[in-house]
Amino acid sequence: MNNEETGSSSEQAVGTFSDLPLSPEIREAIEAIGYETPSPIQAEAIPYLAEGRDLLGVAQTGTGKTAAFALPLLSDLDTRAGGPQILCLAPTRELAIQVAEAFETFGQRMKNFRSLSIYGGDEYRRQIKGLREGAHVVVGTPGRMMDHLRKGTLKTDKIKALILDEADEMLSMGFIEDVEWILEQMPEERQTALFSATMPSQIKKLADKYLKDPAEITIRVKATTASNTRQRFIQRRNPEKTDTLIRILEVEDFDAVLVFSRTKNATSEIAESLQGKGYAAEALNGDMAQNLREKTLARVKNRKIDILVATDVAARGLDVDRISHVINYDAPFDVESYIHRIGRTGRAGRQGDAIIFINGRENRILKAIERTVRSKLEKYTFPSTKELNERKIQRLFARLDETLGKDLSDYKEVLEKYLEEKDADPLSIAAAMAFLESGNQPFYLKAVPQPKQRDREWGDKGRRNDGPRGKSRFQSGDLAMQSFRLEVGESHGVGKGDIVGAIANEAGIEPKQMGKIRMFEEHSFIELPESMPKDAFQALRKIWVRGNKLDISKDEGRPMGKRKPRHFKKFGKNKNFKKSSSRD
């Protein structure tokens, strides 16, 4: 393979997006999103892809690689022609949805542009409708992509580019043969880009076989976070974020807080919500005139404002030593942005606190951050309601002590007149004024039920010890495993890779957390973590694999059945394509 190779770290100097070969519509979208400086992989990959070169990129999740391939490929897209021009393969439905949404965001200024995500577990009707309406970009998981190709609902005659995203993940989930089958269906004249966090030999062979004279890029992100900054995460759905932010501000003993949001509108909305709760908060975004920005920052330094809500672009160059907390209300697009954000706290030897909100689709960026900073982020836990109310009382007392030392003669005069007219109880008057000052909110906080959260990890699977049927014990992390029965087997055209992929996508259980799979004619057995949450188990009960319901249940020691005299490779594939697959 004749290629040229480049290497980069996140510290390498890069220019701006205006220096890159992108269409005017894409430039407008970038400006609207708030992107200003390309990440290293974007700066290196975009020129190659804009030239039509094949590309082999070694980069972790969180380096900005989605924009690295989406921006140049969209710049060459013809929205007047209906039908898929760009295909992107992703290992999980979570990533497929995320990448499809990114294409929509980047293509927001392109007239009549449409992108579509296709994956197992989702009804065919929506996907077929999107394909018939002429989606220009299709992002999907291998199993569902194969289904549509075999059915003829996904046309390949206009395909210009194919992207393989997180190829090593597709390998570990047993999809590599499916990926090769899909590659064989593509037009000979096409552009291909392959991205992988690692480069195992099978991925290298795949690249050698299907990429033509590719440019090779390797990106290494270096951790530069301060050791005196405590980093925590909290899992919340988007509608819960504002209430959670307010609860955190009630709990944390902060000096000044910098809250990061992705959009200009959101900065104003969040700041207004905080002002309504009595906080000295202001928005800082790109719409502000420079003189107003300078006045706002001066008010923060002079302790007139305690909370700034900003976008990444607006916060560039911000240097305020009193920022004790950085809260990532919206997770950043890449790890480098996260590192820049939290670098605003923990300065001058002070203790800093960084908190990031993560929704279900953002677990990948969390893992990428942890890989980069080389440590696990601590899960945020709230004190009890009793502790919170006690802290609130102490803060009120401290404010009263401070205020009583000030000149209150005007207020005393007004209240004396009120007492003469109303003959009211002074304590009741003081309580009424405190109630008004709090925004007509009750003083004591009520216990808020915590939303059920899936365990992010149950541990890593190690070597199995022999044990009683139905349960086994793994040495690594002392993780207990439970055997589960699946009502799908070899007669249904199901392979081990089908099962692994479906479970990984639907329940968020990584392949490394799965144990042995035993296949039989009409059913199968798989070992999964015994501590699997109930909601994950309920999600598994609804999965369909190759047109058959998984119908998972705990293995209660039923007869094993007869095994066919057949040997399977690890996560092997059944190559019978006659039956359709709804696998992820």
C-alpha positions in Angstrom: 0.0 0.0 0.0 1.6 3.2 -1.2 0.6 5.9 1.2 1.8 8.9 3.2 1.6 8.9 7.0 1.2 11.8 9.4 1.1 11.8 13.1 -0.3 14.5 15.4 -1.0 15.2 19.0 -3.8 17.5 20.3 -1.2 20.1 21.1 -0.2 20.7 17.5 -1.0 24.1 16.3 -3.9 24.3 13.8 -5.5 27.1 11.8 -9.1 27.9 11.5 -12.0 26.4 9.5 -11.7 29.2 7.0 -8.3 27.7 6.0 -9.9 24.4 5.0 -11.5 23.5 1.6 -15.2 23.5 2.6 -18.3 24.8 0.8 -19.9 28.1 1.8 -23.0 26.2 3.2 -20.8 24.1 5.4 -18.9 27.2 6.6 -22.2 28.8 7.6 -23.2 25.8 9.5 -19.9 25.6 11.3 -20.3 29.3 12.4 -23.8 28.7 13.6 -22.8 25.7 15.6 -20.0 27.6 17.2 -17.0 25.7 15.9 -14.0 28.0 15.5 -10.8 26.0 15.5 -10.5 22.6 14.0 -9.2 19.7 16.1 -6.0 18.1 14.9 -7.8 15.2 13.1 -10.1 17.7 11.4 -7.2 19.9 10.3 -5.3 16.9 8.9 -8.2 14.7 7.5 -10.4 17.4 5.8 -7.8 18.4 3.0 -7.3 14.7 2.1 -11.0 13.9 2.0 -11.8 17.1 0.1 -9.2 15.9 -2.6 -11.1 12.6 -2.9 -8.3 10.6 -1.2 -9.0 7.4 0.7 -8.1 7.8 4.4 -7.0 5.5 7.2 -7.4 7.3 10.6 -6.3 6.1 14.0 -8.1 8.2 16.5 -10.1 7.6 19.6 -13.7 8.6 20.2 -13.9 12.3 21.3 -11.2 13.6 18.9 -13.7 15.2 16.6 -13.5 12.6 13.8 -17.2 12.8 12.9 -16.8 16.3 11.7 -13.4 15.3 10.1 -15.2 13.1 7.6 -18.7 14.7 7.5 -17.6 18.3 6.7 -15.6 17.6 3.5 -17.9 14.9 2.2 -20.9 17.1 2.6 -19.1 19.9 0.8 -19.0 17.6 -2.3 -22.6 16.4 -1.9 -25.2 17.2 -4.7 -28.6 17.6 -2.9 -30.4 17.9 -6.3 -29.7 14.2 -6.9 -31.9 11.9 -4.7 -30.6 8.7 -3.2 -27.7 7.8 -0.9 -24.3 9.4 -1.9 -22.6 8.8 1.5 -22.8 5.6 3.6 -21.4 5.3 7.1 -21.1 2.1 9.0 -21.2 2.2 12.8 -21.0 -0.6 15.4 -24.0 0.4 17.5 -27.3 2.0 17.0 -26.3 4.7 19.6 -23.4 5.8 17.4 -25.4 5.5 14.2 -28.0 7.9 15.6 -25.4 10.2 16.9 -23.5 10.4 13.6 -26.7 10.8 11.5 -27.7 13.7 13.8 -24.2 15.2 13.3 -24.7 15.1 9.5 -28.0 16.8 9.9 -26.4 19.5 12.0 -23.5 20.1 9.6 -25.9 20.1 6.6 -28.4 22.5 8.1 -27.7 25.2 5.5 -27.9 22.8 2.5 -31.2 23.0 0.7 -33.3 19.8 0.8 -30.5 17.8 2.6 -31.6 14.6 4.4 -29.8 12.1 6.4 -31.1 8.8 7.8 -30.1 6.3 10.5 -30.9 2.6 10.1 -30.4 0.0 12.8 -31.9 -3.1 14.2 -34.7 -2.9 16.7 -36.3 0.0 14.8 -39.3 -0.5 12.5 -38.5 -1.0 8.8 -41.4 1.3 7.8 -39.6 4.5 8.9 -36.3 3.4 7.3 -37.8 2.4 4.0 -39.8 5.7 3.9 -36.6 7.7 4.5 -34.7 5.7 1.7 -37.6 6.2 -0.7 -37.6 9.9 0.0 -34.0 10.1 -1.2 -31.9 10.4 1.9 -28.5 11.7 0.8 -26.6 10.2 3.8 -27.3 6.9 5.4 -25.7 5.9 8.7 -26.3 2.4 9.9 -25.2 -0.7 11.8 -23.9 -3.6 9.7 -26.8 -6.0 10.2 -29.5 -3.6 9.2 -27.4 -2.2 6.3 -27.1 -5.7 5.0 -30.9 -6.3 5.2 -31.6 -3.2 3.1 -29.0 -4.1 0.6 -30.4 -7.6 0.2 -34.0 -6.3 0.0 -33.0 -3.7 -2.6 -34.3 -0.8 -0.5 -30.8 0.6 -0.2 -29.5 1.6 -3.6 -25.7 1.9 -4.2 -25.6 3.3 -7.8 -25.0 6.9 -6.5 -22.6 6.1 -3.7 -19.6 8.4 -3.7 -18.1 7.7 -0.3 -18.2 5.0 2.4 -17.0 5.5 6.0 -16.2 2.8 8.4 -16.4 4.4 11.9 -14.9 2.6 14.9 -13.8 -0.4 12.9 -12.1 -2.1 15.8 -15.4 -2.0 17.7 -17.1 -3.7 14.7 -14.3 -6.3 14.8 -14.8 -7.0 18.5 -18.5 -7.3 18.1 -18.1 -9.9 15.4 -19.2 -7.7 12.5 -16.1 -7.8 10.4 -17.4 -10.4 7.9 -20.6 -8.4 7.5 -18.5 -5.3 6.8 -16.6 -7.1 4.1 -19.8 -8.3 2.5 -21.1 -4.7 2.5 -17.9 -3.4 1.0 -18.2 -6.0 -1.8 -21.6 -4.5 -2.7 -20.3 -1.0 -3.1 -19.4 0.6 -6.5 -15.8 0.1 -7.5 -15.3 3.9 -8.0 -15.8 5.3 -4.6 -14.0 7.1 -1.8 -13.4 5.1 1.4 -12.4 6.3 4.9 -11.7 4.0 7.8 -11.4 5.2 11.4 -10.3 3.0 14.3 -9.1 3.7 17.8 -6.6 0.8 17.5 -5.1 -1.0 14.5 -5.4 -4.8 15.0 -4.1 -7.0 12.2 -7.5 -7.8 10.8 -8.4 -4.1 10.5 -5.0 -3.5 8.8 -5.8 -6.3 6.3 -9.2 -4.9 5.7 -7.6 -1.5 4.9 -5.0 -3.0 2.6 -7.7 -4.8 0.7 -10.4 -2.1 0.3 -8.6 1.3 0.5 -6.7 2.7 -2.5 -3.5 4.5 -1.7 -4.9 5.9 1.5 -3.4 8.8 3.5 -2.7 7.6 7.0 -3.3 9.8 10.1 -2.7 9.0 13.7 -4.0 11.3 16.4 -2.9 11.1 20.0 -4.7 13.2 22.6 -2.6 14.2 25.6 -4.1 14.7 29.0 -3.3 18.1 30.4 -5.9 18.4 33.2 -4.8 19.8 36.5 -4.3 17.3 39.3 -6.0 19.6 41.8 -9.3 19.5 39.8 -11.9 17.0 41.0 -13.8 15.5 38.0 -17.3 14.0 38.4 -20.1 13.0 36.1 -23.8 12.8 36.5 -26.2 10.9 34.2 -29.3 12.9 33.3 -31.8 13.2 30.5 -31.9 16.6 28.8 -35.2 17.7 30.4 -33.8 17.0 33.8 -30.6 19.1 33.4 -31.8 22.5 34.6 -33.4 21.2 37.8 -30.2 19.1 38.4 -28.0 22.2 37.8 -30.0 24.2 40.4 -29.7 21.3 42.9 -26.0 21.2 42.4 -25.7 24.9 43.1 -27.7 24.4 46.3 -25.3 21.7 47.3 -21.9 22.9 46.2 -19.9 25.5 48.2 -18.7 27.6 45.2 -17.1 30.9 44.6 -17.9 31.4 40.9 -19.2 28.9 38.4 -18.7 28.6 34.7 -21.5 26.6 33.0 -20.9 25.4 29.4 -23.8 25.0 26.9 -23.5 24.2 23.2 -25.8 26.9 21.8 -26.2 30.7 22.2 -30.0 30.4 22.9 -29.4 27.8 25.6 -27.0 30.1 27.4 -29.7 32.8 27.7 -32.4 30.3 28.8 -30.2 28.7 31.5 -29.1 32.1 32.8 -32.7 33.2 33.0 -33.7 30.1 34.9 -30.9 30.6 37.4 -31.9 34.3 37.8 -35.4 33.2 38.5 -34.0 31.2 41.4 -32.2 34.2 42.8 -28.7 33.5 41.5 -26.5 36.2 40.1 -26.1 34.6 36.7 -25.4 36.0 33.2 -25.1 34.6 29.7 -21.8 34.9 27.7 -22.2 34.2 24.0 -21.0 35.2 20.6 -23.9 37.7 20.1 -22.5 40.0 22.8 -20.7 43.2 21.8 -17.1 43.3 22.9 -17.7 46.2 25.4 -20.6 44.3 27.0 -18.5 41.1 27.2 -15.7 43.1 29.0 -18.2 44.6 31.4 -19.7 41.2 32.2 -16.3 39.7 32.9 -15.4 42.7 35.1 -18.6 42.1 37.1 -17.6 38.5 37.6 -14.1 39.5 38.9 -15.8 42.1 41.2 -18.2 39.5 42.6 -21.3 41.1 41.1 -21.9 38.0 39.1 -21.3 34.5 40.4 -22.4 32.3 37.5 -21.5 32.6 33.9 -23.3 30.5 31.2 -21.2 30.4 28.1 -20.5 28.6 24.8 -17.1 27.3 24.0 -16.4 30.1 21.5 -17.5 32.8 24.0 -15.4 31.4 26.8 -12.1 31.5 24.7 -9.5 33.6 26.5 -11.6 33.8 29.6 -9.3 34.1 32.6 -11.0 34.5 36.0 -9.1 33.0 39.0 -12.2 32.8 41.2 -13.9 30.2 39.1 -14.2 27.3 41.5 -16.5 25.1 39.4 -16.9 24.2 35.8 -20.2 22.5 34.9 -20.5 20.9 31.5 -24.3 21.3 31.1 -23.9 20.0 27.6 -21.1 17.5 27.0 -18.5 18.8 24.5 -18.1 17.5 21.0 -14.6 16.2 21.7 -12.2 15.4 24.5 -10.0 18.4 23.7 -12.8 20.8 24.3 -13.5 19.1 27.6 -9.9 19.6 28.6 -10.0 23.3 27.6 -13.2 23.8 29.5 -12.1 22.4 32.8 -8.8 24.2 32.6 -10.7 27.3 33.6 -10.9 26.0 37.2 -8.2 24.8 39.6 -5.9 27.7 38.8 -3.1 29.3 40.8 -2.9 26.2 43.0 -6.6 26.4 44.1 -8.8 23.3 44.3 -11.1 23.0 41.3 -14.3 21.1 40.6 -15.4 19.9 37.1 -18.9 18.3 36.7 -20.2 16.9 33.4 -23.8 16.0 32.5 -24.1 12.8 30.5 -27.2 11.6 28.7 -27.7 8.0 27.4 -26.1 8.8 24.0 -23.0 10.4 25.5 -21.4 7.5 27.3 -18.9 7.2 24.5 -17.5 10.7 25.1 -17.3 9.9 28.9 -15.2 6.8 28.2 -13.0 8.8 25.8 -12.4 11.4 28.5 -11.5 8.8 31.0 -9.1 7.2 28.6 -7.4 10.5 27.9 -7.1 11.6 31.5 -6.2 8.1 32.5 -8.6 7.8 35.4 -12.3 7.1 36.1 -14.5 10.1 36.7 -16.2 10.0 40.0 -20.0 9.5 40.0 -21.7 12.6 41.4 -23.8 11.9 44.5 -26.1 14.3 46.2 -26.2 14.7 50.0 -29.5 13.7 51.8 -32.3 16.2 51.8 -31.8 16.7 55.5 -28.1 17.7 54.9 -29.1 20.0 52.1 -31.7 21.8 54.2 -29.2 22.2 57.1 -26.6 23.7 54.7 -29.3 26.1 53.4 -30.1 27.2 56.9 -26.4 27.9 57.6 -26.1 29.9 54.4 -29.1 32.0 55.3 -27.8 32.7 58.8 -24.4 33.8 57.2 -26.2 36.1 54.8 -28.3 37.6 57.7 -25.1 38.2 59.8 -23.5 39.9 56.9 -26.6 42.1 56.1 -27.2 43.1 59.7 -23.8 44.9 59.6 -25.0 47.2 56.8 -27.0 50.5 57.0 -30.6 49.4 57.0 -32.2 52.6 58.2 -34.4 53.1 55.1 -35.8 49.6 55.5 -36.4 50.1 59.2 -38.3 53.3 58.6 -40.6 51.6 56.1 -41.2 48.6 58.3 -42.0 50.8 61.3 -44.7 52.5 59.2 -46.1 49.1 58.2 -46.2 48.0 61.9 -48.0 51.1 62.9 -50.7 50.5 60.2 -51.0 46.7 60.4 -49.9 45.8 63.9 -48.3 42.7 62.5 -46.0 40.2 64.1 -42.3 41.3 63.3 -41.3 37.6 62.9 -44.1 37.1 60.3 -42.9 40.2 58.5 -39.3 38.9 58.4 -40.5 35.5 57.1 -42.6 37.2 54.4 -39.6 39.3 53.2 -37.5 36.1 53.1 -40.2 34.4 51.1 -40.3 37.3 48.6 -36.5 37.4 48.3 -36.5 33.6 47.5 -38.8 34.1 44.5 -41.9 32.9 46.4 -40.4 29.5 46.9 -40.7 27.3 50.0 -37.5 27.3 52.1 -37.1 23.6 52.8 -36.1 21.3 49.9 -38.3 18.3 49.4 -36.8 14.8 48.7 -36.6 14.3 45.0 -36.8 10.7 43.8 -33.7 9.8 41.8 -34.3 8.6 38.3 -33.2 5.0 37.8 -29.8 4.9 36.1 -28.2 1.9 34.5 -24.9 0.9 35.9 -22.3 2.3 33.6 -20.1 -0.8 34.0 -20.4 -4.1 35.9 -16.7 -4.9 35.7 -14.5 -6.6 33.2 -14.8 -10.2 32.3 -11.8 -12.4 33.2 -11.1 -16.1 33.1 -14.1 -18.1 34.2 -13.9 -20.5 37.1 -16.0 -23.6 37.0 -19.1 -23.4 39.1 -22.7 -24.7 39.3 -24.8 -24.5 36.1 -26.6 -21.3 35.8 -23.9 -19.2 37.5 -20.2 -18.7 37.1 -17.7 -16.4 38.8 -15.2 -14.3 37.0 -11.9 -13.4 38.7 -11.4 -9.9 37.3 -13.3 -7.6 39.6 -14.9 -10.7 41.2 -17.8 -10.3 38.8 -20.7 -12.7 39.2 -22.3 -14.0 36.0 -25.7 -15.5 35.4 -26.6 -17.9 32.6 -29.6 -16.8 30.5 -31.7 -18.7 28.0 -32.6 -17.2 24.6 -35.4 -18.5 22.5 -33.4 -18.3 19.3 -31.0 -20.9 17.9 -29.3 -22.3 14.8 -32.5 -23.3 13.1 -33.5 -19.6 13.1 -30.4 -18.6 11.1 -28.9 -16.8 14.1 -25.2 -16.7 14.8 -23.2 -15.7 17.9 -22.3 -12.4 16.3 -26.1 -11.6 15.9 -26.6 -12.2 19.6 -23.6 -10.2 20.7 -24.5 -7.3 18.5 -28.1 -7.2 19.5 -27.4 -7.3 23.2 -24.6 -4.7 23.0 -26.8 -2.3 21.2 -30.1 -2.7 23.0 -28.9 -3.1 26.6 -25.6 -1.2 26.5 -23.6 -4.3 27.6 -20.2 -4.4 26.1 -19.0 -7.6 24.4 -16.2 -7.9 27.0 -18.9 -8.1 29.7 -20.5 -11.1 28.0 -19.5 -14.7 28.8 -19.8 -18.0 27.0 -22.5 -18.5 24.3 -23.8 -22.0 23.7 -25.9 -22.5 20.5 -28.5 -25.2 20.0 -31.2 -26.0 17.4 -34.1 -24.0 18.9 -32.5 -22.0 21.7 -29.2 -20.7 23.1 -27.5 -19.8 26.4 -25.4 -16.8 27.2 -23.6 -15.6 30.4 -24.3 -12.0 31.4 -23.5 -10.0 34.5 -25.7 -11.2 37.4 -26.0 -7.5 38.6 -27.6 -6.5 35.3 -30.2 -3.8 36.1 -33.8 -4.6 35.6 -34.3 -2.0 32.9 -31.5 -3.6 30.9 -33.1 -7.0 31.3 -36.5 -5.6 30.2 -34.9 -4.1 27.2 -33.4 -7.5 26.2 -36.8 -9.1 26.4 -38.0 -6.9 23.6 -35.2 -7.6 21.2 -35.8 -9.3 17.8 -32.9 -11.1 16.1 -33.3 -12.2 12.4 -37.0 -11.9 12.7 -37.2 -13.9 15.9 -37.9 -12.5 19.4 -35.0 -13.1 21.8 -37.4 -13.7 24.7 -34.6 -13.9 27.3 -35.1 -15.6 30.7 -32.9 -16.8 33.5 -31.6 -20.3 33.0 -33.3 -22.4 35.6 -31.4 -25.6 34.6 -33.6 -26.8 31.8 -32.4 -29.7 29.6 -29.5 -28.7 27.5 -30.8 -30.2 24.3 -28.7 -31.7 21.5 -25.8 -29.7 20.1 -25.2 -30.0 16.4 -21.8 -31.4 15.5 -20.5 -28.0 14.4 -17.8 -25.7 15.6 -18.0 -21.9 15.7 -15.3 -19.3 15.7 -15.5 -16.7 18.3 -18.5 -14.5 17.4 -18.7 -16.4 14.1 -21.2 -15.6 11.5 -23.9 -17.7 9.9 -23.7 -16.9 6.2 -27.2 -17.9 5.3 -28.5 -14.7 3.9 -32.0 -16.0 3.0 -33.5 -14.8 6.2 -33.6 -11.1 7.1 -31.8 -9.8 10.1 -32.9 -7.2 12.5 -29.6 -7.3 14.3 -27.8 -4.2 15.2 
